[in-house]
Amino acid sequence: MASNGKIILDACCGPRMMWFNKNHPDTIYMDIRKENFVACDSRKIEVDPDLIADF
Ligand SMILES: C[S@@+](CC[C@H](N)C(=O)[O-])C[C@H]1O[C@@H](n2cnc3c(N)ncnc32)[C@H](O)[C@@H]1O
């Protein structure tokens, strides 16, 4: 367990689509990028990790 109490690392979280709870309290969300864009089907995609890093 990390010193901040987080026990799950999602190292390629992207827009967290696989998560039911996209802000799970036990998780650090990491990605190499932070960006917002609109997909070709008009969905708003938000990649906003807690930690920007290269795994
Ligand atoms: C297919 S998406 C992940 C989708 C995510 N699992 C979800 O539930 O929405 C892959 C992600 O990996 C990230 N990625 C690619 N190379 C990486 C690296 N070296 N370090 C961290 N993240 C990386 C990309 O920026 C992208 O957001």
Ligand as a Chemical Component Dictionary entry (heavy atoms), coordinates in Angstrom:
data_LIG
# 
_chem_comp.id                   LIG 
_chem_comp.type                 NON-POLYMER 
_chem_comp.pdbx_formal_charge   0 
_chem_comp.three_letter_code    LIG 
# 
loop_
_chem_comp_atom.comp_id 
_chem_comp_atom.atom_id 
_chem_comp_atom.alt_atom_id 
_chem_comp_atom.type_symbol 
_chem_comp_atom.charge 
_chem_comp_atom.model_Cartn_x 
_chem_comp_atom.model_Cartn_y 
_chem_comp_atom.model_Cartn_z 
_chem_comp_atom.pdbx_ordinal 
LIG C1  C1  C 0  -7.052  2.277 -24.460 1  
LIG S1  S1  S 1  -6.625  3.636 -23.408 2  
LIG C2  C2  C 0  -7.066  3.010 -21.812 3  
LIG C3  C3  C 0  -8.542  2.987 -21.580 4  
LIG C4  C4  C 0  -8.885  2.855 -20.121 5  
LIG N1  N1  N 0  -8.454  1.552 -19.579 6  
LIG C5  C5  C 0  -10.358 3.062 -19.870 7  
LIG O1  O1  O 0  -10.952 2.327 -19.077 8  
LIG O2  O2  O -1 -10.931 4.004 -20.437 9  
LIG C6  C6  C 0  -4.835  3.500 -23.262 10 
LIG C7  C7  C 0  -4.233  4.638 -22.464 11 
LIG O3  O3  O 0  -2.865  4.354 -22.221 12 
LIG C8  C8  C 0  -2.169  5.560 -22.188 13 
LIG N2  N2  N 0  -0.737  5.291 -22.336 14 
LIG C9  C9  C 0  -0.078  4.902 -23.459 15 
LIG N3  N3  N 0  1.239   4.753 -23.221 16 
LIG C10 C10 C 0  1.419   5.055 -21.902 17 
LIG C11 C11 C 0  2.563   5.099 -21.067 18 
LIG N4  N4  N 0  3.777   4.786 -21.534 19 
LIG N5  N5  N 0  2.407   5.450 -19.776 20 
LIG C12 C12 C 0  1.172   5.748 -19.292 21 
LIG N6  N6  N 0  0.029   5.728 -20.037 22 
LIG C13 C13 C 0  0.158   5.383 -21.329 23 
LIG C14 C14 C 0  -2.799  6.362 -23.310 24 
LIG O4  O4  O 0  -2.578  7.757 -23.146 25 
LIG C15 C15 C 0  -4.267  5.962 -23.212 26 
LIG O5  O5  O 0  -5.037  6.896 -22.487 27 
# 
loop_
_chem_comp_bond.comp_id 
_chem_comp_bond.atom_id_1 
_chem_comp_bond.atom_id_2 
_chem_comp_bond.value_order 
_chem_comp_bond.pdbx_ordinal 
LIG C1  S1  SING 1  
LIG S1  C2  SING 2  
LIG S1  C6  SING 3  
LIG C2  C3  SING 4  
LIG C3  C4  SING 5  
LIG C4  N1  SING 6  
LIG C4  C5  SING 7  
LIG C5  O1  DOUB 8  
LIG C5  O2  SING 9  
LIG C6  C7  SING 10 
LIG C7  O3  SING 11 
LIG C7  C15 SING 12 
LIG O3  C8  SING 13 
LIG C8  N2  SING 14 
LIG C8  C14 SING 15 
LIG N2  C9  SING 16 
LIG N2  C13 SING 17 
LIG C9  N3  DOUB 18 
LIG N3  C10 SING 19 
LIG C10 C11 SING 20 
LIG C10 C13 DOUB 21 
LIG C11 N4  SING 22 
LIG C11 N5  DOUB 23 
LIG N5  C12 SING 24 
LIG C12 N6  DOUB 25 
LIG N6  C13 SING 26 
LIG C14 O4  SING 27 
LIG C14 C15 SING 28 
LIG C15 O5  SING 29 
# 
